[in-house]
Amino acid sequence: MTITQSTDTFGINWQSFNIGAKETVIFLQPSATSIALNRVIGKTSSNIYGQLIANGKVFLVNPNGILFAPTAQVNVGSLVASMLNITNSDLLAGKYTFTGTKGSVTNQGNITAADGGYVILLGNQVANQGVIVANLGTVALGAGNAITMDVVGDGLVNLAVNQAAVNASVANGGTLQADGGKVIMTNQTADILTGTVVNNSGIIQAKNISINADGDVSLNGSVNMKSPNSNLNVSANRDININTAINAGSDNAAVTLQADNTGSSTGTVTFGSGSAIIQSSTGTTTIYYNPSSYVTPTDYSGKVSVGSLTAYMLVNNVTQLQNINTNLAGTYALGKDIDASATKDWNTGAGFATIGDYYNPFSGTMNGDGHVINNLYINRTGFKYASLFGGLTGTITNIGLTNESLTGGDQVGGLVGANKNRQKNTKKVYLFIVSA
């Protein structure tokens, strides 16, 4: 069957949309930017066993679910296969917002987009068990009840999950390939529903890879970052479990593993037997995690071949902030803005105990990551160098203080009392914000 499209964007309502194993559906479209929306209004899922060919963009929307079977062969400019619906008005306005509450999308076949194109699978449960290729473009798997697709140009696409789905899952057991482009796997929202998971047991190959989960992330298959200046960003509300070798060996590759991405005080990064991050000498690896205690940080040094490694212990509340005193040489990052108003009742009115002092300064690293500590209360009359950090020989960056109440003796400072780096004539950079 051949469908000739005469307008740049058009839509067809189908009672059913299926392609048999020996059948071929061809869309002849005005250009590679043309969109053909195929919406199923009947009660059955779409089962693609044969060939789907198009020179432009094909959207297949079926709230009953979509299956690309092992015999499916799809060659299109771009493809969106979604059990989430999109309105005609949004489509015509270029606003790609999809909503729905049930159904799955599964690929077991071979889907190939033109170079610079995209392949997007959207549903409550999304799985790839076949091969999806969109070189120089985007391969994206997104799970949720509401998802916005943002086409940012040059074949690159961003996904934002606006509303989570219970037990939303994204899984890859096949191949996701976007050489020179990017791969996205996400079910991450602000809703933080339980039972969500993102799992890779197959092959992911791209210049830029983004994997984000409301729950856990498990990397069990192959992850290959291609091209110089490539990026891997893995973000999980809970744990990140790595049971594979992550190949980030290209020049200036950056790997970021962010457990506990909402600052809930839970979330670790674990490496299984034989797993590692293979970097070049110019690569960087950054890890955020919650240790069992700040006294015993996790040693990740053996898990990164070469390049630089920074492993931040997360600080998500004012109690954890105070506990930095147990390890003044640690490497820390704020996981969220911190409300410190409870410190007004601490220590019989003396409030927060300054982190370190002149003789035992903070010698580690604190990366505020742009977060703010609000309503910190320190009432240390006659106490020299009263401040958040009493003494400093380490590094503090990107941290904010607002509405701080501070009383002390000689050389009081909001952020740092005694900056001993100045005495050593060494340069340390930090952001200092105080508002009344």
N, C-alpha and C positions, 0 to 999 in steps of 0.2 A: 504494500500500500504506500502510495506517495501522496504527501500533503504539501501543496504549494501555498506558501504564505506570501501575500501581497502587501501587507502592512508591517511596519517595524515591530509592533507588539500586538498580539492577538491571543484570544483564549477560546478553548473548546470545552464544553461540558460533555463528559462521557458517562454513560451508564456503567460501562466497564472499560478498562484499558489493559489488554493483555497482548503478548506477542508469543506465538507458538515457536517451537524449536526450529521449524523450517520456514518461518515467516520473517519478513523484513519490513520495517516501517521507516520511511525516509521523509525527512522534512527539508524541503527546498525553501530557503529563507533569503530575504533581500541582502543580508550582510551577516557578518560574524557577530554583530551586536544585536541582532534581532532576537526577540523572545517569543517562544510559543508556549503558552500556559495550557496544560492539559489537566483539567480538574475532574476527578471521578466523583459523581454524585450518587452512584449506586451503592450497594451494600457489600460488595465483594472486594477483596484485595487485588492488587495488580501483580501479575506474575509474568516476568519477562524471561522467556527461554530462547528467543531468537535475536535478531539484529535490530538495533536502533541507530539510525544514521542521521546526522544533521550538520549543516555548515555553521549554524548559529547556536543559540542557547535554548535548551529544552527544559521546561519546568514540568515535573510530574507530581501532582498533589493528590493523595488518596488517604483519607482518614482511617481507612480499613487496613492499611499497611501495604508495603511494597517489597517484593522479592525479585532480585536479579539472580536467576538460577545459574548453576555452573556452566551451562551452555550459552549464556547470554554474552553477546558481543555488542558493546556500545561504543560508537565513535562519533563524538559530537564536538561542537565548538566549546560548549560548557553544558553542565547538567546540574539541576537541583532536583533531588528526589526526596519528597517530604510527606510524612503523614500529618504534618501540621499545615493548616490552611492559610492562604493569603487572599485578601480581598482584591477585587479588580481595581478599586480606587488606589490602593496602596501600590499595586503593581504598576499602574500607569504613572503614578507619581514618583516611581523609583524608590519607594519606601518598602524594603523587603522585610516585613515583619510577619512571622508565621506563628500561629497559635493552634493548640489542640490538646486533648487530654487522654488520648489512647493510641496504641498502635506502635508498630516497629518497622524499621527499614533495614533490610539485610542485603548485602551483596556477596554473591558466591561466584560471580562471573568475571568478565574483563571489561572494565570501563576506562576509556581513554579520551581525554579532552585534548583539543588542539593546544600547541605550545602557547603559554600565556593565558589559557582558559582555566576553568575551575570545575571541580566536582564536589558537590555539597550534599551530604546525607543528613536529614533531620527527622527526629522522632522522639518518643519517650525512651525507647531502647534502639540503639543503632549499632550495627555490627558489620564489619568487613571480614569476609573469609576468602575473598578472591583477590583480584589485582585492580588497583585504581592508580592511574597515572595522569598527572597534570604538570608536566615539566614547565618551568618558568611561571607557573601559576599557583593555584591553591587546591589542596585536598583537605576537606574539613568534615568532621563527624561531630554533630552536636545533639545533645539529649536534653529535653526539658518540655515544659508546657507552652512556653513562649520564647522565641528566638528571633533576634534581629540579625540580618546579614547585611554587612556594610561593604560595598564594593569600592575599594580605595584606589583603584586604577591599576593598569599594567598587569591585569590578571590576578591581583592580590585581593584577598577577602578577609575581613574580620568577622567573628561571630560573638554575639553577646547573648547569653542565656538570661532572659528577663524574669522568667518564672520557672522554678524547679518542678520536677516531677518526682513523685515517690518512687524509689527504686530505679531512678534513671540510670542507665548504664551506657557506656561507650566502650566498644571492644574491637580490637584489631587482631585477627589471627591470620591475616593474609599479608598483602603488600600495599603500602601507601607510599607512592613515589612522587616527589615534586622537585626534581633536580633544578637548582637555581631559583626555586620558589619556596613555599612553606606548607607544612602539615599542621592541622589543628585538630585536637581531640579534647572536647570539653563538655562538662555538665555543671560547670561552676556558676553559682548565683550567690546572692546575699541571703537566700532562704535557709540554707544549710539543713536540708532534709536528710534523714538517716537512710542508709541502704544504698547510697549512690556510690558508683565506682567507675574508674577508668582503667582499662587493662590493655596492655600490649603484649601479645605473645607471638606476634608475627614480625614483619620487617617494616621499619619506618626509615625513609631515606629522603632528605631534603636539606636545603641550605638553612632554613629556619624551622624549628619545631616547637610547638606550644601545646602542652598537655596540662589541663586544669580540671580539678575535681572538687566537688563538695565533700566527698568522702576520701577514700584511699586511692592512691595511684600505685599500680603494679607494673613494673617494666621487666618482662620476662623474655621478650624477643630481642631482635636486633634493632639498634638505633644508630643510624649513620648520618652524621652531619657532613654535608658536602659543601665545598667551596670555601675560600678564605672568608674570614669575618662572619662565620656562621654562628647561630645561636640555638641553644636548647633551654627552654624555660619550662620546668615542671613545678606545678603548684598544687598542693593538696590541703584540704581543711584538716585532715588527720595525717596519716602516715604515707611516706613514700618508700616503697620496697623495690630495691633494684637487685635483680637476679640475672644480670647480663653484662656484657662489656659494651659500654657506650663509646662509640668511635667518634671522637671530636678532634681528630688529629690534624685538621687543616689549620693554617696559620690564623692566629688571633681569634680562635673559636672561644665562645663564652658559654659556660654551662651554669645554670642557676637552679638549685633544688630548694624549694620553699615548702617545708612542712608547716602545719598550723598556720595557714595563710589568713585566718581570721583573728588570730591572737586569743584563742580560747584556752591556752596553756596546755594543750595536748598536741602531740604530733612529733614524730621522729623520722629520721632518714636512716634506713638500714641497708647494708650491702650483704647479699648472700655470698656463699662460697664461690670463688672464681670471678665474681663481678668486680668491675672497676671502671673508671673513666680514663680513656686513653687520650691524652692531650698532646699537643705540640709544645715546644719550649715557650711559645708566645701565647699559649692559651691560658684562660682563667676559669677557675671553678669557685662558685660561691654556694655555701650551704647554710640554711637556716633550720634550726631544730630546737627541741626542748630536751635538755639533759635530765637525768635522774636527780642530779644536784649540780650546782655550779662548781663545787669542789672537784668533781670528777667529770670534766668535759670529755666527749667522745673524740677519739683520735681517728681522723679520717685520712691521715697522711698516706697510709699504705693503699688507699683506694684511688689515688690520682697518680698517674704515671709520672708526668712532668708538668711544667707550668706552675702558675701560682694557685694557691688554695687558701680560702678564708672560710672558716666555719664559725658562724655566729650562734651563740646561745641566746634564745629569745627571752625578752623581758616584757611581760604582758600586763603586769599589775604592780601596784606600789610595794607590795610585800616582796615580790621578786626583785624590784629595784633596790630595796634595802638589803637583800641577800647578796648583792654584789660584794658586800664587805667580806664575804666568806672566801672570795677569790679575786683579789685586786689586780691580778695579772691576766684575767680572762678576756675573751673576745665576745662582745655582746651587741645585740641590736634590739631596738624597741619593735615589738610586733604590732603595736597599736598605740593610739593616744592613751595616756594614763591619767585617771582621776585620783589625785593624791589627797583629797579633802579629809580622808580618815586620819591622816597624820596629825591633825590638830589634837586628837585625843591620845596620842601615843606617848609613852614614857613619862606619865604623870605631868603632861603639859609641855614637855621639852620638845615633842614632835619628832620629826625624822632625824635619825643619826647620820651625820655627814659621812659620805663614802670616803674612806681613807683620811689621812691627815698629812701634815708637813713631813713627818718622819716616816710614815708608811703610806706613800701616795698611791693613787690609782695609776698603775703602769700598763694597763691593758688597752683595749680598744672598745669604744662605745660609738656605734653608728645609730643615730636616732631615726634614720630612714625617713626623715621629714615629719616624724610624729612629735607630739607636744605633751609635756607633763604639766598638768593644771592643778592649782590649789595646793602646792607643796608648802608645808608649814614647818619651820625650823625656829625654835625659841631657845637659843643657847647663849644666854647673857654671859659675857666675859669670855666666851669661847673663841679663841683665835682661829681665823680662816673658816668661820662658819659659812657653809655653802652646800650645794648639792654634792660636789666633789671637793673634799677638804684640801687635797693635794694632788697634783697631776704631773706625771712624767710620761704618760701614755698619750693617746689620741682620742679626741671627741669630735664628732662631725654630725651635721644635719639634725640637730636636736633643738627643740623649742621649750621655753619655760613661760607659762602665763599665770598671772595672779598668784605669784609667790609671796608668802609672808615670811620675812627673814629678820631675825634678831640675833646679834652676835657681838663679839668684842672687836679686837683689832683685825684689820684686813678682811672684812666681810665681802664675799662675792656671791652673786646669784648662782652662777654655774660652777665657777672654780674659785677657791680661796687662794691657794698658793700654786701658781703655775710655774713649776720648777723647770719647765722647758725653756722659759725665757732666761733663766739663770744659766742654762747650759748653752744659750745662744743657738738653740735648735728651733725650727719652725713647725708648729702644729696649728691646724686650722679647725675651728669649730664655729658653729652658728649659735648665737646667744640672743634669745628673745625674752624680754620681760615686759609684761603689761600690768598696769595697776589694777 
